[in-house]
Amino acid sequence: MVRRQVAAILPYMTSDPVAEGMGYRPVPADSLPLVGANDHHGKGYSALRHQHVGLTAGAKTGRIIRDLIDRKRPNTDLAAFDPLKHAAR
């Protein structure tokens, strides 16, 4: 559906063939996405593992990452989504 809509809006765009597949999709044990800084210095950020809601959650996640990069405090508590909660201890 998305490919058809993009083709209707941007008919001049081309892409390589797409191989669709179902398979193992690694997610954290709590099934929550990882959104936030990858270190305590804010040198890199993650916004991944949204499972099957990535398309709909992407806009909000993008705004959150933008705010983090701009050093603005997001209006959402990100503790549950902290990429560092899964880092080696």
A tleap script that builds the chain and sets N, CA, C and O, in Angstrom:
source leaprc.protein.ff14SB
mol = sequence {
  NMET VAL ARG ARG GLN VAL ALA ALA ILE LEU
  PRO TYR MET THR SER ASP PRO VAL ALA GLU
  GLY MET GLY TYR ARG PRO VAL PRO ALA ASP
  SER LEU PRO LEU VAL GLY ALA ASN ASP HIE
  HIE GLY LYS GLY TYR SER ALA LEU ARG HIE
  GLN HIE VAL GLY LEU THR ALA GLY ALA LYS
  THR GLY ARG ILE ILE ARG ASP LEU ILE ASP
  ARG LYS ARG PRO ASN THR ASP LEU ALA ALA
  PHE ASP PRO LEU LYS HIE ALA ALA CARG
}
set mol.1.N position { 0.821 -1.175 0.000 }
set mol.1.CA position { 0.000 0.000 0.000 }
set mol.1.C position { 0.879 1.260 0.000 }
set mol.1.O position { 0.625 2.196 -0.757 }
set mol.2.N position { 1.904 1.276 0.845 }
set mol.2.CA position { 2.778 2.445 0.914 }
set mol.2.C position { 3.492 2.644 -0.411 }
set mol.2.O position { 3.598 3.773 -0.890 }
set mol.3.N position { 3.984 1.567 -1.012 }
set mol.3.CA position { 4.678 1.697 -2.297 }
set mol.3.C position { 3.757 2.271 -3.366 }
set mol.3.O position { 4.185 3.104 -4.166 }
set mol.4.N position { 2.501 1.839 -3.391 }
set mol.4.CA position { 1.544 2.374 -4.368 }
set mol.4.C position { 1.303 3.860 -4.141 }
set mol.4.O position { 1.252 4.634 -5.097 }
set mol.5.N position { 1.156 4.261 -2.892 }
set mol.5.CA position { 0.903 5.671 -2.596 }
set mol.5.C position { 2.115 6.538 -2.950 }
set mol.5.O position { 1.956 7.633 -3.489 }
set mol.6.N position { 3.307 6.059 -2.652 }
set mol.6.CA position { 4.509 6.813 -3.000 }
set mol.6.C position { 4.629 6.912 -4.522 }
set mol.6.O position { 4.972 7.973 -5.044 }
set mol.7.N position { 4.353 5.831 -5.234 }
set mol.7.CA position { 4.426 5.849 -6.694 }
set mol.7.C position { 3.429 6.848 -7.285 }
set mol.7.O position { 3.715 7.482 -8.301 }
set mol.8.N position { 2.268 6.990 -6.657 }
set mol.8.CA position { 1.275 7.954 -7.139 }
set mol.8.C position { 1.727 9.389 -6.900 }
set mol.8.O position { 1.450 10.270 -7.714 }
set mol.9.N position { 2.407 9.625 -5.809 }
set mol.9.CA position { 2.865 10.977 -5.469 }
set mol.9.C position { 4.163 11.319 -6.192 }
set mol.9.O position { 4.349 12.447 -6.651 }
set mol.10.N position { 5.060 10.338 -6.292 }
set mol.10.CA position { 6.388 10.549 -6.887 }
set mol.10.C position { 6.608 9.545 -8.021 }
set mol.10.O position { 7.424 8.634 -7.887 }
set mol.11.N position { 5.890 9.702 -9.132 }
set mol.11.CA position { 5.966 8.688 -10.201 }
set mol.11.C position { 7.341 8.573 -10.849 }
set mol.11.O position { 7.634 7.544 -11.459 }
set mol.12.N position { 8.182 9.575 -10.743 }
set mol.12.CA position { 9.497 9.554 -11.362 }
set mol.12.C position { 10.530 8.812 -10.522 }
set mol.12.O position { 11.636 8.559 -11.000 }
set mol.13.N position { 10.199 8.459 -9.286 }
set mol.13.CA position { 11.128 7.759 -8.400 }
set mol.13.C position { 11.212 6.288 -8.791 }
set mol.13.O position { 10.218 5.681 -9.190 }
set mol.14.N position { 12.393 5.736 -8.674 }
set mol.14.CA position { 12.580 4.310 -8.916 }
set mol.14.C position { 13.288 3.704 -7.707 }
set mol.14.O position { 13.871 4.414 -6.888 }
set mol.15.N position { 13.226 2.414 -7.619 }
set mol.15.CA position { 13.901 1.724 -6.524 }
set mol.15.C position { 14.318 0.343 -6.983 }
set mol.15.O position { 13.848 -0.167 -8.000 }
set mol.16.N position { 15.190 -0.234 -6.224 }
set mol.16.CA position { 15.600 -1.600 -6.489 }
set mol.16.C position { 14.448 -2.537 -6.122 }
set mol.16.O position { 13.587 -2.182 -5.317 }
set mol.17.N position { 14.436 -3.721 -6.707 }
set mol.17.CA position { 13.398 -4.687 -6.330 }
set mol.17.C position { 13.444 -4.962 -4.826 }
set mol.17.O position { 14.506 -4.938 -4.204 }
set mol.18.N position { 12.282 -5.218 -4.270 }
set mol.18.CA position { 12.178 -5.453 -2.838 }
set mol.18.C position { 11.867 -6.923 -2.594 }
set mol.18.O position { 10.945 -7.482 -3.188 }
set mol.19.N position { 12.635 -7.532 -1.726 }
set mol.19.CA position { 12.360 -8.908 -1.312 }
set mol.19.C position { 11.679 -8.846 0.047 }
set mol.19.O position { 12.279 -8.434 1.040 }
set mol.20.N position { 10.438 -9.254 0.077 }
set mol.20.CA position { 9.700 -9.225 1.330 }
set mol.20.C position { 9.865 -10.552 2.046 }
set mol.20.O position { 9.841 -11.617 1.429 }
set mol.21.N position { 10.026 -10.473 3.316 }
set mol.21.CA position { 10.202 -11.701 4.068 }
set mol.21.C position { 9.698 -11.568 5.491 }
set mol.21.O position { 9.611 -10.473 6.046 }
set mol.22.N position { 9.385 -12.661 6.037 }
set mol.22.CA position { 8.989 -12.719 7.436 }
set mol.22.C position { 10.052 -13.548 8.133 }
set mol.22.O position { 10.546 -14.533 7.584 }
set mol.23.N position { 10.386 -13.162 9.290 }
set mol.23.CA position { 11.403 -13.911 9.988 }
set mol.23.C position { 11.661 -13.319 11.350 }
set mol.23.O position { 10.894 -12.498 11.853 }
set mol.24.N position { 12.734 -13.743 11.924 }
set mol.24.CA position { 13.111 -13.315 13.255 }
set mol.24.C position { 13.357 -11.811 13.279 }
set mol.24.O position { 14.149 -11.290 12.493 }
set mol.25.N position { 12.682 -11.127 14.174 }
set mol.25.CA position { 12.884 -9.697 14.368 }
set mol.25.C position { 13.244 -9.485 15.828 }
set mol.25.O position { 12.368 -9.522 16.692 }
set mol.26.N position { 14.511 -9.264 16.113 }
set mol.26.CA position { 14.921 -9.144 17.509 }
set mol.26.C position { 14.324 -7.914 18.181 }
set mol.26.O position { 14.361 -6.810 17.637 }
set mol.27.N position { 13.780 -8.124 19.358 }
set mol.27.CA position { 13.230 -7.037 20.161 }
set mol.27.C position { 13.685 -7.237 21.598 }
set mol.27.O position { 14.006 -8.356 21.998 }
set mol.28.N position { 13.715 -6.165 22.375 }
set mol.28.CA position { 14.043 -6.330 23.795 }
set mol.28.C position { 13.017 -7.237 24.485 }
set mol.28.O position { 11.898 -7.400 23.997 }
set mol.29.N position { 13.396 -7.809 25.592 }
set mol.29.CA position { 12.518 -8.734 26.312 }
set mol.29.C position { 11.190 -8.090 26.684 }
set mol.29.O position { 10.168 -8.774 26.748 }
set mol.30.N position { 11.190 -6.779 26.930 }
set mol.30.CA position { 9.941 -6.110 27.317 }
set mol.30.C position { 9.134 -5.644 26.106 }
set mol.30.O position { 8.067 -5.053 26.273 }
set mol.31.N position { 9.618 -5.896 24.903 }
set mol.31.CA position { 8.949 -5.554 23.637 }
set mol.31.C position { 8.802 -4.062 23.386 }
set mol.31.O position { 8.077 -3.674 22.470 }
set mol.32.N position { 9.457 -3.217 24.160 }
set mol.32.CA position { 9.379 -1.774 23.949 }
set mol.32.C position { 10.471 -1.338 22.978 }
set mol.32.O position { 11.543 -1.942 22.947 }
set mol.33.N position { 10.216 -0.302 22.189 }
set mol.33.CA position { 11.263 0.206 21.311 }
set mol.33.C position { 12.393 0.845 22.106 }
set mol.33.O position { 12.242 1.142 23.291 }
set mol.34.N position { 13.510 1.051 21.452 }
set mol.34.CA position { 14.648 1.732 22.064 }
set mol.34.C position { 14.731 3.119 21.449 }
set mol.34.O position { 14.948 3.261 20.246 }
set mol.35.N position { 14.559 4.141 22.280 }
set mol.35.CA position { 14.542 5.521 21.815 }
set mol.35.C position { 15.336 6.356 22.805 }
set mol.35.O position { 14.962 6.456 23.974 }
set mol.36.N position { 16.432 6.958 22.348 }
set mol.36.CA position { 17.207 7.812 23.225 }
set mol.36.C position { 18.684 7.771 22.918 }
set mol.36.O position { 19.117 7.233 21.899 }
set mol.37.N position { 19.450 8.355 23.828 }
set mol.37.CA position { 20.898 8.447 23.659 }
set mol.37.C position { 21.556 7.085 23.850 }
set mol.37.O position { 21.150 6.297 24.705 }
set mol.38.N position { 22.576 6.822 23.041 }
set mol.38.CA position { 23.324 5.566 23.139 }
set mol.38.C position { 24.420 5.613 24.182 }
set mol.38.O position { 25.001 4.584 24.527 }
set mol.39.N position { 24.704 6.801 24.686 }
set mol.39.CA position { 25.712 6.952 25.727 }
set mol.39.C position { 25.318 8.120 26.621 }
set mol.39.O position { 24.319 8.793 26.367 }
set mol.40.N position { 26.077 8.351 27.632 }
set mol.40.CA position { 25.742 9.420 28.571 }
set mol.40.C position { 26.195 10.795 28.080 }
set mol.40.O position { 25.997 11.796 28.768 }
set mol.41.N position { 26.801 10.846 26.895 }
set mol.41.CA position { 27.303 12.106 26.352 }
set mol.41.C position { 26.439 12.633 25.214 }
set mol.41.O position { 26.686 13.727 24.707 }
set mol.42.N position { 25.433 11.874 24.808 }
set mol.42.CA position { 24.568 12.305 23.717 }
set mol.42.C position { 25.258 12.387 22.369 }
set mol.42.O position { 24.931 13.248 21.553 }
set mol.43.N position { 26.214 11.493 22.129 }
set mol.43.CA position { 26.947 11.509 20.860 }
set mol.43.C position { 26.277 10.660 19.783 }
set mol.43.O position { 26.646 10.753 18.612 }
set mol.44.N position { 25.334 9.865 20.146 }
set mol.44.CA position { 24.613 9.031 19.195 }
set mol.44.C position { 23.258 8.671 19.769 }
set mol.44.O position { 23.083 8.619 20.986 }
set mol.45.N position { 22.304 8.422 18.891 }
set mol.45.CA position { 20.937 8.153 19.344 }
set mol.45.C position { 20.373 6.937 18.619 }
set mol.45.O position { 20.741 6.647 17.480 }
set mol.46.N position { 19.484 6.242 19.293 }
set mol.46.CA position { 18.777 5.115 18.702 }
set mol.46.C position { 17.299 5.434 18.622 }
set mol.46.O position { 16.742 6.117 19.482 }
set mol.47.N position { 16.683 4.934 17.585 }
set mol.47.CA position { 15.235 5.023 17.416 }
set mol.47.C position { 14.848 3.779 16.622 }
set mol.47.O position { 14.671 3.839 15.405 }
set mol.48.N position { 14.719 2.659 17.318 }
set mol.48.CA position { 14.537 1.401 16.613 }
set mol.48.C position { 13.697 0.408 17.402 }
set mol.48.O position { 13.333 0.629 18.558 }
set mol.49.N position { 13.410 -0.686 16.728 }
set mol.49.CA position { 12.667 -1.826 17.278 }
set mol.49.C position { 11.236 -1.475 17.660 }
set mol.49.O position { 10.758 -1.831 18.737 }
set mol.50.N position { 10.573 -0.779 16.768 }
set mol.50.CA position { 9.173 -0.420 16.987 }
set mol.50.C position { 8.227 -1.557 16.591 }
set mol.50.O position { 7.007 -1.400 16.645 }
set mol.51.N position { 8.780 -2.673 16.203 }
set mol.51.CA position { 8.017 -3.829 15.761 }
set mol.51.C position { 7.094 -3.449 14.615 }
set mol.51.O position { 7.558 -2.889 13.623 }
set mol.52.N position { 5.816 -3.733 14.719 }
set mol.52.CA position { 4.882 -3.514 13.616 }
set mol.52.C position { 4.225 -2.138 13.645 }
set mol.52.O position { 3.331 -1.873 12.842 }
set mol.53.N position { 4.642 -1.265 14.544 }
set mol.53.CA position { 4.047 0.075 14.598 }
set mol.53.C position { 5.053 1.160 14.225 }
set mol.53.O position { 4.827 2.336 14.508 }
set mol.54.N position { 6.150 0.779 13.597 }
set mol.54.CA position { 7.176 1.739 13.239 }
set mol.54.C position { 6.690 2.826 12.301 }
set mol.54.O position { 7.092 3.982 12.430 }
set mol.55.N position { 5.832 2.471 11.361 }
set mol.55.CA position { 5.337 3.453 10.410 }
set mol.55.C position { 4.498 4.516 11.110 }
set mol.55.O position { 4.594 5.700 10.786 }
set mol.56.N position { 3.688 4.103 12.056 }
set mol.56.CA position { 2.829 5.067 12.749 }
set mol.56.C position { 3.545 5.759 13.900 }
set mol.56.O position { 3.212 6.896 14.232 }
set mol.57.N position { 4.516 5.102 14.511 }
set mol.57.CA position { 5.238 5.700 15.637 }
set mol.57.C position { 6.419 6.545 15.175 }
set mol.57.O position { 6.998 7.288 15.968 }
set mol.58.N position { 6.776 6.437 13.914 }
set mol.58.CA position { 7.961 7.110 13.408 }
set mol.58.C position { 7.952 8.617 13.559 }
set mol.58.O position { 8.980 9.208 13.892 }
set mol.59.N position { 6.823 9.249 13.324 }
set mol.59.CA position { 6.766 10.712 13.401 }
set mol.59.C position { 7.040 11.203 14.820 }
set mol.59.O position { 7.830 12.126 15.017 }
set mol.60.N position { 6.396 10.597 15.796 }
set mol.60.CA position { 6.613 10.998 17.187 }
set mol.60.C position { 8.043 10.683 17.615 }
set mol.60.O position { 8.687 11.491 18.284 }
set mol.61.N position { 8.534 9.520 17.234 }
set mol.61.CA position { 9.906 9.153 17.573 }
set mol.61.C position { 10.894 10.135 16.950 }
set mol.61.O position { 11.870 10.524 17.592 }
set mol.62.N position { 10.650 10.532 15.721 }
set mol.62.CA position { 11.513 11.506 15.062 }
set mol.62.C position { 11.541 12.837 15.796 }
set mol.62.O position { 12.599 13.454 15.927 }
set mol.63.N position { 10.383 13.283 16.276 }
set mol.63.CA position { 10.338 14.538 17.037 }
set mol.63.C position { 11.106 14.406 18.343 }
set mol.63.O position { 11.796 15.336 18.760 }
set mol.64.N position { 10.988 13.251 18.989 }
set mol.64.CA position { 11.709 13.027 20.247 }
set mol.64.C position { 13.214 13.067 19.998 }
set mol.64.O position { 13.945 13.724 20.739 }
set mol.65.N position { 13.683 12.374 18.965 }
set mol.65.CA position { 15.118 12.367 18.651 }
set mol.65.C position { 15.589 13.772 18.293 }
set mol.65.O position { 16.669 14.187 18.713 }
set mol.66.N position { 14.790 14.507 17.521 }
set mol.66.CA position { 15.144 15.889 17.195 }
set mol.66.C position { 15.335 16.712 18.465 }
set mol.66.O position { 16.313 17.449 18.594 }
set mol.67.N position { 14.392 16.581 19.404 }
set mol.67.CA position { 14.497 17.327 20.662 }
set mol.67.C position { 15.750 16.931 21.438 }
set mol.67.O position { 16.428 17.791 22.001 }
set mol.68.N position { 16.058 15.650 21.469 }
set mol.68.CA position { 17.260 15.204 22.181 }
set mol.68.C position { 18.519 15.788 21.543 }
set mol.68.O position { 19.421 16.243 22.246 }
set mol.69.N position { 18.578 15.776 20.230 }
set mol.69.CA position { 19.742 16.333 19.534 }
set mol.69.C position { 19.860 17.825 19.813 }
set mol.69.O position { 20.962 18.343 19.992 }
set mol.70.N position { 18.717 18.520 19.851 }
set mol.70.CA position { 18.702 19.961 20.122 }
set mol.70.C position { 18.835 20.282 21.610 }
set mol.70.O position { 18.754 21.442 22.015 }
set mol.71.N position { 19.041 19.238 22.422 }
set mol.71.CA position { 19.190 19.393 23.873 }
set mol.71.C position { 17.926 19.949 24.542 }
set mol.71.O position { 18.001 20.633 25.562 }
set mol.72.N position { 16.764 19.643 23.948 }
set mol.72.CA position { 15.485 20.026 24.540 }
set mol.72.C position { 14.926 18.811 25.270 }
set mol.72.O position { 15.094 17.677 24.823 }
set mol.73.N position { 14.278 19.049 26.364 }
set mol.73.CA position { 13.701 17.962 27.146 }
set mol.73.C position { 12.385 17.512 26.497 }
set mol.73.O position { 11.452 18.309 26.395 }
set mol.74.N position { 12.294 16.250 26.058 }
set mol.74.CA position { 11.036 15.766 25.465 }
set mol.74.C position { 9.903 15.802 26.486 }
set mol.74.O position { 10.142 15.729 27.691 }
set mol.75.N position { 8.679 15.914 25.999 }
set mol.75.CA position { 7.535 15.944 26.896 }
set mol.75.C position { 7.048 14.537 27.254 }
set mol.75.O position { 5.911 14.355 27.689 }
set mol.76.N position { 7.907 13.565 27.068 }
set mol.76.CA position { 7.597 12.159 27.342 }
set mol.76.C position { 8.703 11.569 28.208 }
set mol.76.O position { 9.884 11.831 27.980 }
set mol.77.N position { 8.323 10.783 29.188 }
set mol.77.CA position { 9.317 10.089 30.013 }
set mol.77.C position { 9.889 8.935 29.193 }
set mol.77.O position { 9.168 7.999 28.848 }
set mol.78.N position { 11.165 8.999 28.887 }
set mol.78.CA position { 11.798 7.998 28.034 }
set mol.78.C position { 12.477 6.872 28.801 }
set mol.78.O position { 13.138 6.034 28.188 }
set mol.79.N position { 12.337 6.827 30.101 }
set mol.79.CA position { 13.055 5.834 30.908 }
set mol.79.C position { 12.810 4.403 30.421 }
set mol.79.O position { 13.746 3.606 30.360 }
set mol.80.N position { 11.587 4.074 30.081 }
set mol.80.CA position { 11.268 2.709 29.651 }
set mol.80.C position { 11.863 2.370 28.289 }
set mol.80.O position { 12.000 1.196 27.945 }
set mol.81.N position { 12.220 3.406 27.504 }
set mol.81.CA position { 12.723 3.198 26.148 }
set mol.81.C position { 14.236 3.401 26.030 }
set mol.81.O position { 14.782 3.367 24.927 }
set mol.82.N position { 14.903 3.608 27.146 }
set mol.82.CA position { 16.331 3.943 27.182 }
set mol.82.C position { 17.189 2.832 26.586 }
set mol.82.O position { 17.189 1.716 27.105 }
set mol.83.N position { 17.930 3.118 25.493 }
set mol.83.CA position { 18.812 2.096 24.913 }
set mol.83.C position { 19.861 1.587 25.892 }
set mol.83.O position { 20.322 0.452 25.770 }
set mol.84.N position { 20.239 2.404 26.852 }
set mol.84.CA position { 21.278 1.992 27.808 }
set mol.84.C position { 20.778 0.957 28.809 }
set mol.84.O position { 21.588 0.331 29.493 }
set mol.85.N position { 19.474 0.763 28.909 }
set mol.85.CA position { 18.977 -0.241 29.853 }
set mol.85.C position { 19.370 -1.650 29.412 }
set mol.85.O position { 19.335 -2.588 30.208 }
set mol.86.N position { 19.743 -1.790 28.142 }
set mol.86.CA position { 20.137 -3.092 27.617 }
set mol.86.C position { 21.644 -3.203 27.424 }
set mol.86.O position { 22.143 -4.235 26.973 }
set mol.87.N position { 22.358 -2.154 27.762 }
set mol.87.CA position { 23.819 -2.163 27.590 }
set mol.87.C position { 24.451 -3.129 28.588 }
set mol.87.O position { 23.914 -3.391 29.664 }
set mol.88.N position { 25.579 -3.633 28.198 }
set mol.88.CA position { 26.306 -4.538 29.098 }
set mol.88.C position { 26.629 -3.810 30.397 }
set mol.88.O position { 27.087 -2.668 30.384 }
set mol.89.N position { 26.392 -4.460 31.476 }
set mol.89.CA position { 26.608 -3.829 32.783 }
set mol.89.C position { 27.917 -4.271 33.360 }
set mol.89.O position { 28.281 -3.849 34.457 }
savepdb mol mol.pdb
quit
